[in-house]
């Protein structure tokens, strides 16, 4: 029984390790079926080189799946502005209590256990601009994961986030 409880708690903890938020907006007058080629410009920010490479690879994979090709003669320029910072979350939602009583009368004592954890936050603002300079699509991806996330976890989170970001692309 102890193993089952420990396993259940571990699965719950892993599920809560990362969160992702996506917002998207676009120009309703744009005919997205005309967009076939793109180029990516990554604005230098606080993101590490390895995560930049993971992001670019995820973008290329996702856009290729949508029928777009990276090209030196693009229809649109995709500009990515990344930001990375560490935040500290404090949660006291875990509580421990004890009580006792008899004859319908009881007493109890309870207290919260403060839990502090540092989180790695990666925020990406992604814009799609025509070569004439018209903004036609923009999205924001916010990823939060443990500071000590493994390279595999970082890659999986970036890939999952980019997939969510372009889930409804092209807009209909």
ABEGO torsion letter per residue (X at the ends): XAAAAAAAAAAAAAAAABBBBBBBBBBAABBAAABABBBBBBBBBABBAAAAAAAAAAAAAAAAAAGBBBBABBABBBBBBBBBBBBBBBBAABBBBBBBEBGGBBBBBBBBBBBBBBBBBBBBBBBBBBAAGBBABBBBBBBBBBAABBAAAAAAAAAAAAAAAAAAOBBX
